[in-house]
């Protein structure tokens, strides 16, 4: 039976300028560093990776053997299959089949799940939003350790829509009705460095939601960076401390670092390694930052592809042939509390 068919069965039961190097050894489940165990040894809850059960990654034996190991990844996030377009493709018509596959795979391989996500800002009708949030939270229940309630709601200029507090209120009510312990998060990009978006998150989103009630538990820092533009550890620590002052938990939710030109050059790989190192270093130093998630770990399956991103890509810690980049060494070293030897 194919993995895809196996997942479907499990889900039904649960639901009701240099060329790419070619190192001599392909990373496998036995040689890949045990990132989750390393993170947990330093007091973090998990180190994880996203998965998309609709992609060919689940048919890639080398890839899936790495993903499946709980010593390597102790948490996962569905890349797309729990988003509104998938779970409610028509108004009032719900289909949780694909999301159920992710839950099944997580249960099979001993992983927590960050369920991602309930609403974008475009879903503005409150009645429809409440129905969607309640239905999805009720369906997945405690299979989700945490949830991104609202995703990417703030514009570059700091402006935002006014339905965010309602989304968190509806989510909290649904969680309370289940008597469940599900952490509720706001998730966004470019909120890793001081600036307009961070100010809006702090002074508008979080403050407004907290003022309305006990509705929000944490902030998801997406952490999409590049080999030439990424935050320093000091900048990350500054922002994380501001979130922590408001009592929020912090997750690094979608970590990848694109090389602005591909194949990624030697200098690009060095910058990429430094970016990964900085983000994880800051999380390891921040008590309120409890987990980190790669937005995939192999270039072949990452969402940033050169053909659709003006030549940018190679954004993960493994090349397409599953050989390691310096970035993987940097990640292992920072989790061990060591200096970066490849940055």
C-alpha positions as a LaTeX table, in Angstrom:
\begin{tabular}{lrrr}
\hline
Residue & $x$ (\AA) & $y$ (\AA) & $z$ (\AA) \\
\hline
Unk1 & 0.00 & 0.00 & 0.00 \\
Unk2 & 1.35 & 3.47 & $-0.88$ \\
Unk3 & 2.04 & 5.95 & 1.91 \\
Unk4 & $-0.74$ & 8.16 & 0.55 \\
Unk5 & $-3.24$ & 5.29 & 0.81 \\
Unk6 & $-1.93$ & 4.35 & 4.24 \\
Unk7 & $-2.44$ & 7.93 & 5.43 \\
Unk8 & $-5.95$ & 7.96 & 4.04 \\
Unk9 & $-6.80$ & 4.79 & 5.95 \\
Unk10 & $-5.27$ & 6.13 & 9.17 \\
Unk11 & $-7.06$ & 9.44 & 8.71 \\
Unk12 & $-10.39$ & 7.71 & 8.30 \\
Unk13 & $-9.80$ & 5.81 & 11.50 \\
Unk14 & $-8.76$ & 8.94 & 13.39 \\
Unk15 & $-11.54$ & 11.11 & 12.08 \\
Unk16 & $-14.11$ & 8.79 & 12.09 \\
Unk17 & 27.87 & 31.05 & $-8.42$ \\
Unk18 & 29.04 & 27.54 & $-7.72$ \\
Unk19 & 27.30 & 24.44 & $-8.68$ \\
Unk20 & 25.42 & 22.53 & $-6.08$ \\
Unk21 & 27.95 & 20.34 & $-4.23$ \\
Unk22 & 27.48 & 16.61 & $-4.15$ \\
Unk23 & 28.88 & 15.30 & $-0.87$ \\
Unk24 & 29.67 & 11.61 & $-0.75$ \\
Unk25 & 26.89 & 10.83 & 1.71 \\
Unk26 & 23.20 & 11.45 & 1.30 \\
Unk27 & 21.51 & 12.41 & 4.55 \\
Unk28 & 19.32 & 9.60 & 5.81 \\
Unk29 & 17.28 & 8.99 & 8.93 \\
Unk30 & 20.38 & 7.46 & 10.53 \\
Unk31 & 22.81 & 10.27 & 9.67 \\
Unk32 & 20.56 & 13.33 & 10.01 \\
Unk33 & 21.21 & 15.13 & 13.33 \\
Unk34 & 18.58 & 14.56 & 16.00 \\
Unk35 & 17.32 & 18.14 & 16.07 \\
Unk36 & 14.25 & 17.46 & 18.17 \\
Unk37 & 16.21 & 15.61 & 20.84 \\
Unk38 & 18.82 & 18.38 & 20.92 \\
Unk39 & 16.16 & 21.08 & 21.31 \\
Unk40 & 14.34 & 19.18 & 24.02 \\
Unk41 & 17.59 & 18.58 & 25.90 \\
Unk42 & 17.87 & 22.38 & 26.19 \\
Unk43 & 14.32 & 22.77 & 27.48 \\
Unk44 & 12.38 & 23.40 & 24.28 \\
Unk45 & 9.16 & 21.56 & 23.49 \\
Unk46 & 10.04 & 20.51 & 19.98 \\
Unk47 & 11.89 & 21.02 & 16.73 \\
Unk48 & 9.75 & 20.33 & 13.71 \\
Unk49 & 9.12 & 20.60 & 10.00 \\
Unk50 & 6.10 & 21.30 & 7.86 \\
Unk51 & 4.66 & 18.59 & 5.62 \\
Unk52 & 2.31 & 18.67 & 2.66 \\
Unk53 & 0.67 & 15.29 & 2.19 \\
Unk54 & $-0.55$ & 16.36 & $-1.27$ \\
Unk55 & 3.01 & 16.72 & $-2.56$ \\
Unk56 & 5.42 & 14.12 & $-3.91$ \\
Unk57 & 7.48 & 14.41 & $-0.73$ \\
Unk58 & 5.42 & 11.66 & 0.92 \\
Unk59 & 6.43 & 9.33 & $-1.94$ \\
Unk60 & 10.14 & 10.12 & $-1.53$ \\
Unk61 & 11.55 & 7.30 & 0.59 \\
Unk62 & 14.66 & 9.17 & 1.75 \\
Unk63 & 12.73 & 12.31 & 2.58 \\
Unk64 & 9.92 & 10.59 & 4.45 \\
Unk65 & 12.31 & 8.36 & 6.40 \\
Unk66 & 13.93 & 11.53 & 7.79 \\
Unk67 & 10.62 & 13.24 & 8.45 \\
Unk68 & 9.17 & 10.24 & 10.25 \\
Unk69 & 11.88 & 10.07 & 12.92 \\
Unk70 & 10.63 & 11.73 & 16.10 \\
Unk71 & 14.23 & 12.18 & 17.27 \\
Unk72 & 14.69 & 14.50 & 14.27 \\
Unk73 & 11.29 & 16.18 & 14.10 \\
Unk74 & 8.89 & 16.11 & 17.04 \\
Unk75 & 6.32 & 18.46 & 15.57 \\
Unk76 & 4.74 & 19.19 & 12.20 \\
Unk77 & 2.59 & 21.83 & 10.54 \\
Unk78 & 0.40 & 21.16 & 7.50 \\
Unk79 & 1.64 & 23.45 & 4.75 \\
Unk80 & $-1.75$ & 24.02 & 3.13 \\
Unk81 & $-4.29$ & 21.33 & 3.87 \\
Unk82 & $-5.97$ & 22.96 & 6.88 \\
Unk83 & $-6.42$ & 26.34 & 5.21 \\
Unk84 & $-9.91$ & 27.62 & 4.43 \\
Unk85 & $-9.72$ & 26.81 & 0.71 \\
Unk86 & $-9.12$ & 23.16 & 1.56 \\
Unk87 & $-11.37$ & 22.67 & 4.58 \\
Unk88 & $-14.34$ & 24.69 & 3.31 \\
Unk89 & $-14.01$ & 24.77 & $-0.50$ \\
Unk90 & $-17.62$ & 25.94 & $-0.82$ \\
Unk91 & $-19.55$ & 28.01 & 1.67 \\
Unk92 & $-20.93$ & 25.67 & 4.30 \\
Unk93 & $-19.39$ & 22.58 & 2.70 \\
Unk94 & $-16.58$ & 21.15 & 4.83 \\
Unk95 & $-13.96$ & 18.59 & 3.81 \\
Unk96 & $-11.29$ & 17.67 & 6.35 \\
Unk97 & $-9.90$ & 14.68 & 4.45 \\
Unk98 & $-6.50$ & 16.14 & 3.59 \\
Unk99 & $-5.96$ & 17.67 & 7.01 \\
Unk100 & $-6.88$ & 14.32 & 8.55 \\
Unk101 & $-3.96$ & 12.80 & 6.63 \\
Unk102 & $-1.53$ & 15.13 & 8.39 \\
Unk103 & $-3.02$ & 14.25 & 11.77 \\
Unk104 & $-2.71$ & 10.56 & 10.91 \\
Unk105 & 0.93 & 10.89 & 9.91 \\
Unk106 & 1.71 & 12.89 & 13.05 \\
Unk107 & 0.10 & 10.26 & 15.27 \\
Unk108 & 1.91 & 7.49 & 13.43 \\
Unk109 & 5.29 & 9.18 & 13.93 \\
Unk110 & 4.89 & 10.70 & 17.40 \\
Unk111 & 4.59 & 14.38 & 16.51 \\
Unk112 & 2.71 & 17.33 & 17.93 \\
Unk113 & 0.74 & 19.33 & 15.34 \\
Unk114 & 0.58 & 23.10 & 14.94 \\
Unk115 & $-2.67$ & 23.41 & 13.02 \\
Unk116 & $-2.31$ & 26.13 & 10.38 \\
Unk117 & $-4.47$ & 28.17 & 9.92 \\
Unk118 & $-8.10$ & 29.17 & 10.51 \\
Unk119 & $-8.52$ & 32.49 & 8.69 \\
Unk120 & $-6.80$ & 35.01 & 6.48 \\
Unk121 & $-8.01$ & 38.60 & 6.61 \\
Unk122 & $-10.04$ & 38.13 & 3.43 \\
Unk123 & $-12.69$ & 36.06 & 5.21 \\
Unk124 & $-14.49$ & 39.09 & 6.64 \\
Unk125 & $-18.10$ & 37.97 & 7.11 \\
Unk126 & $-18.35$ & 37.33 & 10.84 \\
Unk127 & $-21.10$ & 34.72 & 10.61 \\
Unk128 & $-19.19$ & 32.65 & 8.07 \\
Unk129 & $-15.97$ & 33.11 & 10.01 \\
Unk130 & $-17.50$ & 31.93 & 13.29 \\
Unk131 & $-19.01$ & 28.86 & 11.64 \\
Unk132 & $-15.72$ & 27.98 & 9.96 \\
Unk133 & $-13.61$ & 28.44 & 13.10 \\
Unk134 & $-16.02$ & 26.50 & 15.31 \\
Unk135 & $-16.41$ & 23.66 & 12.84 \\
Unk136 & $-12.69$ & 23.18 & 12.24 \\
Unk137 & $-11.63$ & 23.44 & 15.89 \\
Unk138 & $-14.35$ & 20.99 & 16.86 \\
Unk139 & $-13.31$ & 18.53 & 14.15 \\
Unk140 & $-9.59$ & 18.40 & 14.96 \\
Unk141 & $-9.93$ & 19.05 & 18.68 \\
Unk142 & $-6.95$ & 18.14 & 20.82 \\
Unk143 & $-5.14$ & 16.60 & 17.85 \\
Unk144 & $-3.85$ & 20.15 & 17.52 \\
Unk145 & $-1.34$ & 21.23 & 20.14 \\
Unk146 & $-1.74$ & 24.81 & 18.96 \\
Unk147 & $-3.51$ & 26.79 & 16.24 \\
Unk148 & $-2.70$ & 29.76 & 14.09 \\
Unk149 & $-6.05$ & 31.52 & 14.43 \\
Unk150 & $-5.30$ & 34.49 & 12.18 \\
Unk151 & $-2.56$ & 34.49 & 9.56 \\
Unk152 & $-0.76$ & 37.45 & 7.96 \\
Unk153 & $-3.32$ & 40.12 & 8.82 \\
Unk154 & $-1.04$ & 43.17 & 8.95 \\
Unk155 & 0.04 & 45.16 & 5.91 \\
Unk156 & 3.54 & 46.54 & 5.48 \\
Unk157 & 2.36 & 49.97 & 6.63 \\
Unk158 & 0.95 & 48.52 & 9.85 \\
Unk159 & $-2.71$ & 48.74 & 8.82 \\
Unk160 & $-5.03$ & 45.82 & 9.49 \\
Unk161 & $-8.66$ & 44.73 & 9.37 \\
Unk162 & $-10.93$ & 44.91 & 12.41 \\
Unk163 & $-12.18$ & 41.32 & 12.54 \\
Unk164 & $-9.11$ & 39.84 & 14.23 \\
Unk165 & $-10.40$ & 40.07 & 17.79 \\
Unk166 & $-13.62$ & 38.32 & 16.76 \\
Unk167 & $-11.63$ & 35.47 & 15.23 \\
Unk168 & $-9.76$ & 34.90 & 18.49 \\
Unk169 & $-12.95$ & 35.18 & 20.51 \\
Unk170 & $-14.67$ & 32.56 & 18.36 \\
Unk171 & $-11.61$ & 30.31 & 18.56 \\
Unk172 & $-11.39$ & 30.54 & 22.36 \\
Unk173 & $-15.12$ & 29.81 & 22.70 \\
Unk174 & $-14.75$ & 26.72 & 20.52 \\
Unk175 & $-11.75$ & 25.50 & 22.53 \\
Unk176 & $-13.56$ & 26.07 & 25.82 \\
Unk177 & $-16.58$ & 24.17 & 24.55 \\
Unk178 & $-14.29$ & 21.19 & 24.02 \\
Unk179 & $-12.66$ & 21.68 & 27.43 \\
Unk180 & $-9.37$ & 21.36 & 25.55 \\
Unk181 & $-5.90$ & 22.84 & 26.01 \\
Unk182 & $-5.16$ & 24.26 & 22.56 \\
Unk183 & $-2.82$ & 27.26 & 22.32 \\
Unk184 & $-4.08$ & 30.09 & 20.10 \\
Unk185 & $-1.54$ & 32.04 & 18.03 \\
Unk186 & $-1.30$ & 35.00 & 15.69 \\
Unk187 & 1.10 & 34.19 & 12.82 \\
Unk188 & 2.85 & 36.61 & 10.46 \\
Unk189 & 6.00 & 37.33 & 8.43 \\
Unk190 & 8.51 & 40.17 & 8.77 \\
Unk191 & 7.91 & 40.48 & 12.50 \\
Unk192 & 11.42 & 39.40 & 13.50 \\
Unk193 & 13.03 & 42.87 & 13.45 \\
Unk194 & 11.91 & 46.15 & 15.04 \\
Unk195 & 9.75 & 48.12 & 12.60 \\
Unk196 & 6.27 & 49.15 & 11.56 \\
Unk197 & 4.78 & 45.64 & 11.45 \\
Unk198 & 6.15 & 44.69 & 14.85 \\
Unk199 & 4.83 & 47.92 & 16.34 \\
Unk200 & 1.39 & 47.21 & 14.90 \\
Unk201 & 1.44 & 43.63 & 16.20 \\
Unk202 & 2.32 & 44.86 & 19.68 \\
Unk203 & 0.16 & 47.98 & 19.91 \\
Unk204 & $-2.83$ & 46.93 & 17.86 \\
Unk205 & $-3.29$ & 43.21 & 17.33 \\
Unk206 & $-2.09$ & 41.81 & 20.65 \\
Unk207 & $-3.25$ & 44.71 & 22.79 \\
Unk208 & $-6.72$ & 44.73 & 21.22 \\
Unk209 & $-7.19$ & 40.99 & 21.53 \\
Unk210 & $-5.91$ & 40.90 & 25.11 \\
Unk211 & $-8.14$ & 43.83 & 26.07 \\
Unk212 & $-11.20$ & 41.96 & 24.80 \\
Unk213 & $-10.48$ & 38.83 & 26.83 \\
Unk214 & $-8.17$ & 35.89 & 27.44 \\
Unk215 & $-8.11$ & 34.93 & 23.79 \\
Unk216 & $-4.49$ & 34.76 & 22.61 \\
Unk217 & $-1.63$ & 32.60 & 23.84 \\
Unk218 & 1.22 & 33.31 & 21.49 \\
Unk219 & 2.87 & 34.77 & 18.43 \\
Unk220 & 4.12 & 32.82 & 15.42 \\
Unk221 & 7.21 & 34.33 & 13.79 \\
Unk222 & 7.26 & 32.95 & 10.26 \\
Unk223 & 10.97 & 33.64 & 9.69 \\
Unk224 & 11.23 & 33.65 & 5.89 \\
Unk225 & 14.65 & 35.24 & 5.32 \\
Unk226 & 17.34 & 35.38 & 2.64 \\
Unk227 & 21.08 & 34.82 & 2.50 \\
Unk228 & 21.70 & 38.59 & 2.36 \\
Unk229 & 18.83 & 39.94 & 4.48 \\
Unk230 & 18.20 & 38.41 & 7.86 \\
Unk231 & 17.92 & 39.62 & 11.47 \\
Unk232 & 20.77 & 39.73 & 13.92 \\
Unk233 & 20.51 & 37.85 & 17.19 \\
Unk234 & 20.23 & 41.22 & 18.96 \\
Unk235 & 17.29 & 42.28 & 16.78 \\
Unk236 & 15.55 & 38.96 & 17.34 \\
Unk237 & 16.12 & 39.13 & 21.09 \\
Unk238 & 14.71 & 42.66 & 21.19 \\
Unk239 & 11.51 & 41.67 & 19.39 \\
Unk240 & 11.08 & 38.43 & 21.31 \\
Unk241 & 11.47 & 40.25 & 24.63 \\
Unk242 & 8.64 & 42.62 & 23.65 \\
Unk243 & 6.35 & 39.71 & 22.84 \\
Unk244 & 7.34 & 37.96 & 26.06 \\
Unk245 & 6.57 & 41.08 & 28.13 \\
Unk246 & 2.96 & 40.74 & 27.01 \\
Unk247 & 2.90 & 37.19 & 28.30 \\
Unk248 & 2.94 & 35.56 & 24.89 \\
Unk249 & 4.50 & 32.27 & 23.96 \\
Unk250 & 6.68 & 32.40 & 20.84 \\
Unk251 & 7.03 & 29.86 & 18.03 \\
Unk252 & 9.39 & 30.03 & 15.06 \\
Unk253 & 6.84 & 28.76 & 12.59 \\
Unk254 & 8.03 & 28.81 & 8.96 \\
Unk255 & 11.81 & 28.95 & 8.97 \\
Unk256 & 13.57 & 28.97 & 5.63 \\
Unk257 & 16.35 & 31.09 & 4.14 \\
Unk258 & 16.32 & 31.62 & 0.37 \\
Unk259 & 19.44 & 32.24 & $-1.65$ \\
Unk260 & 18.72 & 35.26 & $-3.83$ \\
Unk261 & 20.33 & 33.57 & $-6.82$ \\
Unk262 & 20.61 & 29.88 & $-7.59$ \\
Unk263 & 22.48 & 27.60 & $-7.53$ \\
Unk264 & 23.40 & 29.04 & $-4.15$ \\
Unk265 & 27.00 & 30.27 & $-4.18$ \\
Unk266 & 29.58 & 29.56 & $-1.50$ \\
Unk267 & 29.04 & 33.01 & $-0.01$ \\
Unk268 & 25.29 & 32.50 & $-0.25$ \\
Unk269 & 25.55 & 29.27 & 1.68 \\
Unk270 & 27.55 & 31.05 & 4.38 \\
Unk271 & 24.91 & 33.77 & 4.70 \\
Unk272 & 22.18 & 31.16 & 4.74 \\
Unk273 & 23.91 & 29.25 & 7.54 \\
Unk274 & 24.27 & 32.45 & 9.56 \\
Unk275 & 20.58 & 33.29 & 9.16 \\
Unk276 & 19.46 & 29.85 & 10.36 \\
Unk277 & 21.94 & 30.08 & 13.23 \\
Unk278 & 20.73 & 33.53 & 14.33 \\
Unk279 & 17.04 & 32.64 & 14.43 \\
Unk280 & 17.53 & 29.44 & 16.37 \\
Unk281 & 20.12 & 31.05 & 18.67 \\
Unk282 & 17.63 & 33.75 & 19.66 \\
Unk283 & 14.91 & 31.19 & 20.32 \\
Unk284 & 17.24 & 29.08 & 22.43 \\
Unk285 & 18.08 & 32.17 & 24.52 \\
Unk286 & 14.43 & 33.12 & 25.03 \\
Unk287 & 12.49 & 31.12 & 27.60 \\
Unk288 & 9.14 & 32.04 & 26.04 \\
Unk289 & 10.27 & 30.69 & 22.64 \\
Unk290 & 9.36 & 27.04 & 22.96 \\
Unk291 & 9.68 & 25.55 & 19.47 \\
Unk292 & 11.07 & 25.93 & 15.97 \\
Unk293 & 9.72 & 24.65 & 12.65 \\
Unk294 & 11.46 & 24.37 & 9.28 \\
Unk295 & 9.17 & 25.34 & 6.39 \\
Unk296 & 10.29 & 22.06 & 4.87 \\
Unk297 & 13.84 & 20.74 & 4.95 \\
Unk298 & 14.56 & 19.79 & 1.33 \\
Unk299 & 14.86 & 22.29 & $-1.54$ \\
Unk300 & 12.82 & 20.08 & $-3.85$ \\
Unk301 & 9.67 & 20.50 & $-1.77$ \\
Unk302 & 10.08 & 23.99 & $-0.34$ \\
Unk303 & 7.64 & 26.63 & $-1.63$ \\
Unk304 & 10.40 & 28.99 & $-2.83$ \\
Unk305 & 11.36 & 27.77 & $-6.30$ \\
Unk306 & 13.61 & 29.75 & $-8.69$ \\
Unk307 & 11.11 & 29.46 & $-11.55$ \\
Unk308 & 8.46 & 31.39 & $-9.61$ \\
Unk309 & 10.63 & 33.64 & $-7.43$ \\
Unk310 & 12.91 & 35.52 & $-9.83$ \\
Unk311 & 15.70 & 32.98 & $-9.48$ \\
Unk312 & 15.63 & 32.79 & $-5.69$ \\
Unk313 & 15.46 & 29.40 & $-4.02$ \\
Unk314 & 17.59 & 26.69 & $-2.37$ \\
Unk315 & 15.96 & 27.80 & 0.89 \\
Unk316 & 16.29 & 24.74 & 3.14 \\
Unk317 & 19.04 & 22.77 & 4.88 \\
Unk318 & 19.19 & 19.97 & 2.26 \\
Unk319 & 19.80 & 20.08 & $-1.47$ \\
Unk320 & 17.29 & 18.32 & $-3.69$ \\
Unk321 & 19.43 & 15.16 & $-3.62$ \\
Unk322 & 19.16 & 15.09 & 0.19 \\
Unk323 & 22.78 & 16.06 & 0.78 \\
Unk324 & 23.44 & 18.52 & 3.58 \\
Unk325 & 24.30 & 22.20 & 3.27 \\
Unk326 & 26.39 & 24.18 & 5.75 \\
Unk327 & 23.06 & 25.40 & 7.16 \\
Unk328 & 22.34 & 21.98 & 8.63 \\
Unk329 & 25.68 & 22.05 & 10.43 \\
Unk330 & 24.85 & 25.53 & 11.74 \\
Unk331 & 21.49 & 24.34 & 13.06 \\
Unk332 & 23.03 & 21.36 & 14.84 \\
Unk333 & 25.79 & 23.52 & 16.33 \\
Unk334 & 23.45 & 26.17 & 17.69 \\
Unk335 & 21.23 & 23.51 & 19.27 \\
Unk336 & 24.32 & 22.09 & 20.95 \\
Unk337 & 25.25 & 25.55 & 22.24 \\
Unk338 & 28.32 & 25.74 & 20.02 \\
Unk339 & 29.73 & 28.55 & 17.89 \\
Unk340 & 28.98 & 28.39 & 14.18 \\
Unk341 & 31.88 & 26.83 & 12.29 \\
Unk342 & 30.34 & 27.40 & 8.84 \\
Unk343 & 29.04 & 30.97 & 9.15 \\
\hline
\end{tabular}
